[in-house]
Amino acid sequence: MAITTTWKVNDMTHVDADGGVIKAYWTCNALSDTTPAYSAVEGGKLLCTYDASASGYIAYASLTENNVLNWIYDSLKEGSETAAEAKARIEANRTARVQNQIDRATAQATGVPW
């Protein structure tokens, strides 16, 4: 049995005039390969500010999903965490929730005793 975690940018809002992203909607989904499948989703909205004249600026048309996911991981940091640690924390939490669902399902049975 395996649990896989998938991050996705579901939608973005940007300014047409300069291609600056102002919102990014995301989800992190942990899914078991069991039958039935169990899942746990976390998601949110990242509000972005940008400076179109900054050296690291990437216009909407040139963005990759990986660029935006890195912004999201960075926004999820707590305390002295790195973006990678924040990403791992969220994934571990979602995976634990799926595992709890599986454990609960395998510890229960349905039916009647007669």
WOWOLIN-V196306 format. One record per residue. N is the residue number from 0. PHI is phi in whole degrees, -180 to 180 (none if undefined). Layout:
# WOWOLIN-V196306
n;phi
N;PHI
N;PHI
This chain:
# WOWOLIN-V196306
n;phi
0;none
1;-131
2;-121
3;-109
4;-116
5;-128
6;-100
7;-147
8;-93
9;-87
10;-166
11;-143
12;-116
13;-138
14;-90
15;-61
16;-61
17;-127
18;76
19;-77
20;-83
21;-114
22;-147
23;-136
24;-102
25;-138
26;-140
27;-124
28;-118
29;-102
30;-137
31;-84
32;-96
33;-86
34;-120
35;-72
36;-81
37;-117
38;-144
39;-144
40;-117
41;-127
42;-155
43;-176
44;-128
45;-100
46;-89
47;-112
48;-119
49;-146
50;-128
51;-63
52;-96
53;-72
54;-65
55;-93
56;-64
57;-124
58;-71
59;-46
60;-65
61;-102
62;-72
63;-113
64;-61
65;-62
66;-56
67;-70
68;-61
69;-63
70;-61
71;-65
72;-57
73;-64
74;-72
75;-90
76;-61
77;-122
78;59
79;-95
80;-61
81;-88
82;-62
83;-65
84;-69
85;-64
86;-59
87;-64
88;-64
89;-63
90;-63
91;-64
92;-65
93;-65
94;-62
95;-63
96;-66
97;-66
98;-61
99;-62
100;-63
101;-65
102;-60
103;-64
104;-67
105;-78
106;-93
107;-119
108;-138
109;-113
110;124
111;-126
112;-81
113;-112
